[in-house]
Amino acid sequence: MILVIQILILNYINISGFINPYLYPLLIFLLPLNTPKYLLLFIAFGLGFTIDIFQETLGMHAFSLVLIAFIRPYLFKLLNPKEQEADEIMDINYHGFTWFIIYIAILTFIHHLVYFRIEKGDFHAYHYTLLKTVLSTIFSLLSMVLYIFLTSSKSSTKYSS
């Protein structure tokens, strides 16, 4: 569903050239934490490549998403306050709202920074790229949180009956 929303709706949103929302990285963020690294990287490449096909971006999404998939386990270990192994689930209710938002905000910012830097193609106008990264990250986070709340309310009512 996330991929469909991204391809059919969000790919066409570009506000003043500064805001491009990306919901699809959430698919990588929400994968179980004990997903084997090779599988995580393969899934990230497939998702990124799918978006690249529809946006004609020549691997920029695939590269950015594979980088995020590579960083994700290390970021989890850095942010996880407990000395424990990675849990099987990655859920906003399990880890807490604040922790989860920090986790996806960092990954989303890195994803967007890498993607927009590659899109620009040079190191000039870094202020423009940084502004676009920050604004797109904020809008993407709002989209992700909205999606999580809309889908989690459906699943919680489904299991409560």
MARMI-295527 format. One line per 2 residues: number of its first residue (from 1); for each residue x, y, z of N, C-alpha, C, O, CB. Coordinates in steps of 0.05 Angstrom, whole numbers, plus 5000, padded with zeros to 4 digits. Each point is the difference from the previous one (the first is absolute). Glycine has a CB too. Layout:
% MARMI-295527
NUM = X/Y/Z/X/Y/Z/X/Y/Z/X/Y/Z/X/Y/Z ~ ...
//
This chain:
% MARMI-295527
1 = 5016/4976/5000/4984/5024/5000/5017/5025/5000/4994/5020/4986/4970/4955/5038 ~ 5058/5025/4992/5018/5023/5001/5012/5005/4972/5001/5024/4992/5009/4966/5056
3 = 4998/4989/4938/5011/5004/4974/4980/5012/4981/5007/5017/4983/5024/4944/5025 ~ 4944/5031/4993/4979/5010/4983/4995/5030/5006/4998/5016/4982/4981/4938/5016
5 = 5020/5053/5028/4996/5028/5007/5023/5017/4990/4996/5022/4990/4979/4964/5051 ~ 5050/5004/4962/5023/5014/4990/4999/5005/4970/5005/5022/4990/5022/4959/5048
7 = 4968/4997/4948/5001/5002/4970/4977/5016/4989/5004/5016/4981/5019/4940/5019 ~ 4953/5040/5010/4977/5013/4988/4994/5028/5010/4987/5016/4986/4995/4939/5008
9 = 5026/5051/5031/4994/5026/5012/5025/5017/5006/5003/5022/4989/4955/4958/5030 ~ 5058/5010/4998/5022/5016/5011/5022/5006/4979/5013/5021/5003/4978/4958/5041
11 = 5012/5005/4936/5020/5006/4979/4993/5025/4985/5017/5012/4987/4992/4940/5009 ~ 4966/5056/5005/4991/5024/4986/4998/5025/5017/4992/5021/4990/4983/4949/4980
13 = 5033/5028/5055/5000/5024/5018/5028/5012/5000/5020/4987/5007/4943/4993/5022 ~ 5038/5045/4962/5025/5015/5001/4992/5029/5006/4991/5014/4981/5033/4954/4986
15 = 4978/5040/5057/4991/5027/5009/5023/5019/4998/5020/4999/5015/4945/4981/5015 ~ 5033/5039/4952/5020/5021/4996/5028/4990/4995/5020/5014/5005/4952/5015/5024
17 = 5031/4946/4962/5026/4989/4995/5015/4992/5025/5023/4991/4999/4978/5036/4961 ~ 4987/4977/5064/5013/4994/5025/4989/4976/5015/5014/4988/5016/4996/5060/4986
19 = 4965/4945/4993/4988/4978/5016/4993/4977/4981/4982/5003/4983/5000/5031/5051 ~ 5032/4944/4970/4994/4975/4987/4996/4979/5021/5020/4990/5011/5007/5023/4947
21 = 4949/4979/5048/4995/4980/5021/5006/4972/4990/4993/4992/4978/4973/5038/5042 ~ 5048/4955/4997/5006/4972/4994/4990/4983/5024/5011/5002/5022/5029/5010/4949
23 = 4941/4971/5023/4989/4982/5020/5013/4972/4999/5001/4986/5020/4955/5040/4978 ~ 5054/4967/4979/5010/4973/4995/5023/4991/5018/5002/4976/5005/4983/5030/4949
25 = 5032/5012/5057/5021/4990/5018/4988/4987/5026/5014/4984/5013/5016/5052/4970 ~ 4946/4970/5023/4987/4989/5023/4998/4969/4998/5001/4986/5020/4972/5056/4985
27 = 5026/4948/4971/5000/4971/4996/5026/4987/5011/4999/4978/5011/4972/5028/4948 ~ 5051/5007/5038/5025/4991/5011/5001/5004/5030/5010/4983/5015/5013/5026/4941
29 = 4968/5014/5053/5001/5007/5028/4984/4980/5017/5007/4994/5023/4998/5054/4965 ~ 4973/4942/5001/4982/4983/5015/5005/4970/4998/4987/4983/5013/4980/5052/4980
31 = 5053/4957/4991/5007/4972/4998/5010/4990/5027/5012/5015/5015/4999/4990/4936 ~ 4984/4969/5055/5010/4990/5025/5030/5004/5003/5015/4999/4981/4949/4966/5019
33 = 5045/5041/5024/5028/5006/5005/5018/4977/4997/5024/5003/4996/4961/5032/5034 ~ 5005/4941/4971/5017/4976/4996/5000/4990/4971/5008/4978/4995/4983/5010/5053
35 = 5000/5029/4934/5001/4994/4972/5030/4997/4992/5016/5017/5006/4940/5008/4984 ~ 5051/4953/4997/5028/4997/4992/5009/5024/4982/4985/5010/4984/5010/4940/5018
37 = 5030/5058/5002/5010/5024/4987/4999/4997/4969/4993/5019/4986/5037/4990/5053 ~ 4977/4968/4951/4999/4996/4971/4972/5004/4989/4996/5012/4979/5044/4957/5024
39 = 4940/5021/5012/4972/5002/4992/4991/5029/5002/4985/5009/4982/5006/4943/5033 ~ 5017/5061/5006/4993/5028/5004/5010/5017/4977/4986/5017/4989/5015/4977/5061
41 = 5024/5002/4942/5012/5015/4978/4987/4993/4973/4996/5018/4984/5047/4984/5041 ~ 4950/4973/4971/4987/4991/4976/4972/5013/4998/4992/5010/4978/5033/4947/5023
43 = 4960/5043/5021/4973/5012/5000/5002/5030/4995/4984/5011/4984/5000/4954/5048 ~ 5036/5048/4981/5004/5029/4996/5006/5006/4971/4989/5019/4988/5027/4985/5059
45 = 5001/4980/4941/5006/5005/4971/4976/4996/4983/4995/5017/4982/5052/4968/5026 ~ 4937/4995/4997/4976/4995/4984/4980/5022/5002/4988/5009/4980/5020/4943/5026
47 = 4987/5057/5019/4982/5023/5004/5010/5025/4987/4985/5014/4986/5000/4966/5057 ~ 5040/5026/4961/5011/5025/4988/5000/4998/4970/4994/5020/4987/5035/4986/5053
49 = 4978/4971/4949/5000/4997/4971/4972/5003/4989/4996/5011/4978/5043/4958/5026 ~ 4941/5021/5010/4972/5003/4991/4992/5030/4999/4988/5008/4980/5001/4947/5041
51 = 5018/5060/4999/4995/5029/5000/5016/5013/4977/4989/5017/4986/5002/4983/5064 ~ 5034/4991/4946/5016/5012/4978/4987/4995/4973/5002/5017/4983/5039/4975/5045
53 = 4947/4985/4968/4987/4994/4975/4977/5020/4995/4998/5010/4977/5014/4941/5027 ~ 4972/5054/5016/4977/5017/4996/5008/5030/5000/4986/5016/4988/4986/4950/5035
55 = 5050/5041/4989/5008/5028/5000/5023/5006/4979/5008/5023/4996/4979/4980/5052 ~ 5023/4976/4940/5022/5002/4980/5024/5014/5013/5010/5020/4989/4956/4981/4973
57 = 5043/4990/5061/5021/5013/5015/5027/4984/4999/5018/5007/5015/4947/5013/5014 ~ 5037/4960/4955/5025/4986/4995/5015/4991/5025/5025/5003/5002/4978/5025/4958
59 = 4984/4959/5058/5013/4988/5023/5004/5017/5024/5011/4991/5020/5010/4982/4948 ~ 4970/5052/5032/5004/5018/5022/4984/4991/5025/5010/5001/5022/4998/5037/4946
61 = 4967/4953/5028/4984/4990/5022/5012/4974/5011/5001/4995/5024/4958/5028/4957 ~ 5049/4960/5000/5012/4974/5008/5025/5004/5017/5003/4987/5021/4979/4992/4937
63 = 5035/5039/5034/5024/5005/5015/4994/5011/5028/5011/4991/5020/5013/5018/4937 ~ 4958/5011/5044/4993/5012/5025/4987/4981/5020/5006/5000/5024/4989/5043/4952
65 = 4988/4940/5013/4986/4981/5017/5019/4977/5010/4997/4991/5022/4960/5020/4954 ~ 5061/4980/5006/5019/4980/5009/5019/5011/5021/5006/4986/5019/4992/4993/4935
67 = 5009/5046/5044/5017/5012/5021/4985/5001/5026/5012/4994/5021/5010/5034/4945 ~ 4952/4979/5034/4984/5000/5024/4997/4972/5012/5002/4996/5024/4973/5044/4958
69 = 5022/4940/5001/4997/4973/5009/5027/4991/5013/4999/4985/5019/4967/5005/4945 ~ 5056/5019/5026/5026/4993/5011/5004/5014/5027/5011/4988/5019/5007/5007/4935
71 = 4973/5030/5049/5004/5016/5024/4981/4991/5022/5006/5002/5024/5010/5036/4948 ~ 4960/4953/5021/4979/4995/5019/5007/4983/5025/4994/5008/5022/4977/4995/4939
73 = 5043/4974/5036/5007/4985/5024/5019/5014/5019/4998/4998/5024/4995/4961/4949 ~ 5025/5057/5015/5019/5014/5016/4987/5023/5015/5006/5006/5023/5030/4982/4945
75 = 4945/5026/5019/4985/5021/5013/4983/4989/5023/4998/5012/5021/5002/5014/4936 ~ 4988/4951/5038/4984/4987/5021/5017/4995/5025/4992/5006/5022/4978/4973/4943
77 = 5054/5010/5031/5018/4994/5022/5008/5026/5014/5003/5000/5025/5014/4959/4951 ~ 4987/5062/5009/5008/5025/5012/4978/5013/5016/5005/5011/5021/5026/4996/4941
79 = 4944/4991/5028/4977/5013/5013/4987/4982/5022/4986/5011/5017/5007/5014/4941 ~ 5012/4949/5041/4987/4982/5018/5012/5004/5028/5023/4993/5004/4967/4974/4959
81 = 4995/5042/5056/5010/5005/5027/5006/4975/5016/5015/5000/5019/4961/5042/4981 ~ 5012/4936/4992/5004/4975/5014/5022/4984/4988/5004/5001/4976/4947/4999/5037
83 = 5063/4985/5003/5021/4983/4990/4986/4973/4993/5002/4981/5015/5035/5042/5013 ~ 4950/4976/4950/4986/4976/4992/5003/4996/4970/5008/5018/4985/4959/4987/5052
85 = 5027/4971/4955/5001/4994/4972/4976/5014/4986/4981/5008/5013/5042/4947/4996 ~ 4980/5048/4965/4979/5013/4985/4974/4983/5003/5000/4976/4996/5034/5043/4971
87 = 4944/4995/5039/4975/4987/5002/4990/4992/4972/5009/5011/4980/4980/5015/5062 ~ 4992/4956/4958/4990/4991/4974/4982/5021/4987/4998/5002/4976/5005/4952/5040
89 = 4984/5063/5000/4981/5019/4989/5011/5028/5001/5016/5007/5017/4946/4963/4997 ~ 5030/5046/4966/5006/5028/5000/4973/5014/4999/4987/5001/4979/5059/4994/4997
91 = 4945/5015/5047/4973/5010/5002/5000/5025/5018/5015/5002/5019/4966/4952/4975 ~ 5003/5066/4998/4999/5025/5015/4988/4995/5028/5008/5014/5019/4986/5011/4938
93 = 4988/4957/5046/4988/4994/5026/5020/4985/5018/5000/5005/5024/4955/4993/4955 ~ 5061/4985/5010/5019/4984/5016/5024/5017/5009/5007/4999/5024/4980/4961/4950
95 = 5024/5056/5009/5024/5016/5006/4994/5027/5012/5017/5013/5011/5006/4963/4953 ~ 4953/5033/5033/4992/5027/5009/5001/5020/4978/5016/4999/4982/5001/4989/5063
97 = 4964/5032/4957/4997/5020/4979/5026/5016/4996/5009/5003/4977/4942/4999/5034 ~ 5060/5009/5010/5023/5018/4998/5024/4985/4988/5013/5010/4982/4971/5016/5057
99 = 5022/4950/4972/5022/4984/4990/4996/4994/4970/5019/5003/4984/4989/4978/5062 ~ 4968/5011/4947/4995/4992/4972/5002/5024/4981/5011/4997/4979/4959/4967/5038
101 = 5021/5059/4992/5002/5024/4983/5029/5008/4996/5008/5007/4978/4947/5008/5038 ~ 5061/4984/5005/5028/5006/4997/5013/4981/4981/5016/5008/4983/4985/5010/5064
103 = 4993/4956/4956/5011/4979/4983/4994/5005/4970/5018/5000/4983/4978/4968/5055 ~ 4978/5036/4956/4993/5004/4972/5008/5028/4990/5005/5003/4976/4957/4966/5030
105 = 5040/5051/5011/5008/5026/4992/5029/5000/4991/5007/5012/4979/4960/5009/5053 ~ 5050/4966/4983/5029/4998/4993/5003/4985/4973/5014/5010/4982/4999/4991/5067
107 = 4974/4976/4949/5003/4985/4975/4988/5015/4976/5011/4999/4978/4987/4959/5049 ~ 4979/5055/4977/4988/5015/4978/5017/5024/4992/5003/5005/4976/4952/4981/5041
109 = 5057/5028/5002/5017/5022/4994/5024/4991/4984/5008/5012/4979/4978/5012/5063 ~ 5027/4954/4966/5023/4989/4985/4992/4992/4972/5014/5006/4981/5007/4979/5062
111 = 4956/5001/4955/4990/4992/4974/4996/5023/4982/5010/5001/4977/4968/4960/5044 ~ 5008/5060/4989/4994/5023/4983/5026/5016/4993/5003/5009/4977/4952/4994/5044
113 = 5063/4999/4998/5025/5015/4995/5016/4986/4978/5010/5013/4981/4991/5003/5066 ~ 5001/4958/4954/5015/4985/4980/4986/5002/4973/5012/5006/4980/5005/4963/5055
115 = 4956/5027/4965/4985/5001/4975/5002/5027/4987/5006/5002/4976/4963/4963/5042 ~ 5026/5057/4997/5001/5026/4988/5028/5009/4992/5003/5016/4982/4957/4995/5045
117 = 5060/4979/4987/5028/5006/4993/5006/4987/4973/5012/5013/4983/5002/4991/5066 ~ 4978/4971/4948/5004/4986/4974/4984/5014/4978/5010/5003/4978/4998/4953/5046
119 = 4968/5052/4982/4982/5013/4981/5013/5026/4990/4999/5006/4976/4961/4974/5046 ~ 5052/5035/4996/5012/5025/4992/5025/4995/4983/5005/5015/4981/4978/5006/5062
121 = 5032/4959/4964/5022/4992/4983/5027/5014/5005/5020/4993/4988/4946/4997/4979 ~ 5034/5030/5050/5025/5014/5006/4998/5010/5029/4980/4997/5013/5028/5016/4938
123 = 5013/5000/5058/5000/5010/5027/4995/5030/5002/5005/5012/5021/5027/4951/4990 ~ 4958/5048/4968/4992/5028/5001/4971/5002/5010/4986/4981/5000/5046/5030/4961
125 = 4961/5012/5048/4973/5005/5010/4992/4981/5023/4978/4990/5001/5010/5027/4954 ~ 5031/4979/5063/4995/4981/5022/4978/5011/5019/4987/4984/5013/5060/4999/4984
127 = 4950/5043/5004/4978/5012/5016/4973/4991/4989/4982/4994/5015/5047/5046/4996 ~ 4968/4961/4963/4976/4991/4987/4994/4971/5006/4978/4992/5007/5030/5041/4956
129 = 5013/4950/5034/4996/4971/5006/4993/4995/5029/4983/4984/5005/5050/5006/4958 ~ 4980/5025/5055/4994/4996/5028/4971/5009/5007/4986/4986/5015/5063/5020/4995
131 = 4943/5016/4979/4973/5010/5004/4979/4980/4989/4980/4993/5013/5036/5055/4986 ~ 4989/4942/4977/4982/4981/4988/5000/4974/5016/4979/4988/5003/5030/5032/4952
133 = 5014/4972/5056/5001/4976/5016/4984/5003/5026/4984/4983/5007/5061/5007/4974 ~ 4958/5033/5032/4986/5004/5026/4970/5002/4995/4984/4987/5014/5056/5037/5004
135 = 4951/4991/4962/4971/5003/4995/4988/4974/4991/4978/4993/5009/5030/5055/4979 ~ 5006/4937/4995/4989/4975/4990/5000/4979/5023/4982/4983/5001/5035/5027/4953
137 = 5003/4991/5063/5000/4982/5023/4977/5005/5019/4987/4981/5008/5062/5017/4989 ~ 4945/5027/5008/4977/5007/5017/4974/4990/4988/4984/4987/5013/5040/5053/5004
139 = 4972/4965/4957/4976/4991/4987/4998/4970/4998/4978/4988/5003/5022/5055/4971 ~ 5023/4944/5021/5000/4971/4999/4994/4988/5027/4985/4980/5002/5048/5022/4961
141 = 4978/5009/5059/4994/4990/5027/4971/5003/5006/4988/4982/5012/5058/5030/5002 ~ 4942/5011/4979/4971/5003/5005/4984/4979/4984/4981/4989/5011/5026/5060/4996
143 = 5001/4946/4969/4987/4979/4984/5003/4972/5012/4981/4985/5001/5027/5043/4958 ~ 5016/4967/5051/5005/4973/5012/4984/4997/5026/4988/4979/5004/5058/5021/4976
145 = 4954/5020/5037/4985/4998/5025/4970/4998/4995/4986/4984/5013/5050/5043/5010 ~ 4954/4988/4958/4972/4998/4992/4993/4972/4990/4980/4989/5008/5020/5060/4981
147 = 5017/4940/4994/4996/4973/4990/5000/4980/5023/4983/4982/5000/5038/5032/4956 ~ 4998/4988/5062/5002/4981/5022/4975/5001/5017/4989/4980/5008/5061/5025/4992
149 = 4941/5020/5007/4976/5002/5017/4975/4990/4986/4983/4988/5012/5039/5051/5011 ~ 4976/4966/4951/4976/4991/4985/5000/4970/4998/4979/4988/5003/5020/5055/4971
151 = 5024/4945/5021/5000/4971/4997/5000/4985/5027/4989/4978/5002/5035/5029/4955 ~ 4988/5005/5064/5000/4986/5026/4972/5001/5012/4993/4981/5015/5056/5031/4991
153 = 4936/5009/4990/4973/5001/5011/4982/4978/4987/4983/4989/5013/5022/5061/4996 ~ 5000/4945/4965/4985/4979/4987/5007/4973/5012/4983/4983/5005/5015/5044/4953
155 = 5028/4968/5045/5009/4974/5010/4992/4995/5029/4994/4978/5008/5043/5023/4960 ~ 4963/5021/5049/4993/4996/5028/4970/4995/5003/4992/4985/5018/5046/5045/4995
157 = 4945/4982/4970/4972/4995/5001/4994/4972/4989/4981/4987/5008/5009/5062/4988 ~ 5026/4942/4985/4996/4974/4987/5004/4978/5021/4986/4980/5000/5029/5038/4955
159 = 5006/4985/5063/5006/4980/5019/4984/5002/5026/4999/4981/5016/5046/5018/4964 ~ 4942/5023/5024/4985/5004/5025/4973/4986/4999/4988/4996/5021/5036/5047/4987
161 = 4966/4950/4969/4973/4988/4998/5001/4971/5007/4979/4987/4999/5010/5046/4966
//
